[in-house]
Amino acid sequence: MEKVINFSFEPEVRPEQQKATLRIIQQWPSVRHAAQLRPQSNNAVVRRMAFARLAEDADATSILRKIQELPTVEQASVPAVRQLISSTGT
């Protein structure tokens, strides 16, 4: 199952700083990809949203903590695990 951490930048963080932070996160050993969700959005809140896709064997809790400690990050979280449930009960 793919591991992802969603996060958003502080409102005052400029786009250049956001890109620099993403480059830092991208260099961490267990991070496979880090990017903004929709950098071209007309909505400022959406432009601040980003994600980090992790390796299968990554310790998501420790990476989450590292992201939360970055001064440019407002908040970070691991999305809830969702499962499809068959309507037939099988």
C-alpha positions, 0 to 999 in steps of 0.5 A: 500500500502506498504511503503518503503524507499531505501537508500545507505551507504557511500562508506567508511562504513564497513559491520559491521557498515552497519549491526549496522545501520540496527539494529538501524533502525530496532528498530524504532517503525514504521519500520517492516524490514530493510536490505541490498538489496544484501549483497553478490553482487560482485558490491560494489555499490549494496552491499551498497544499503539497504531498510526499509519496514514501517508499513502502518500507518508510517510517511514515511517523518519523517522516511526518514528524520531520515535515511538521518540524519544518518552519515553512510547513503549517500542518502535515498529516497521514491520510486515513486508510480507506478500503472498498467494501463490496456491496454483496458482502464478499 
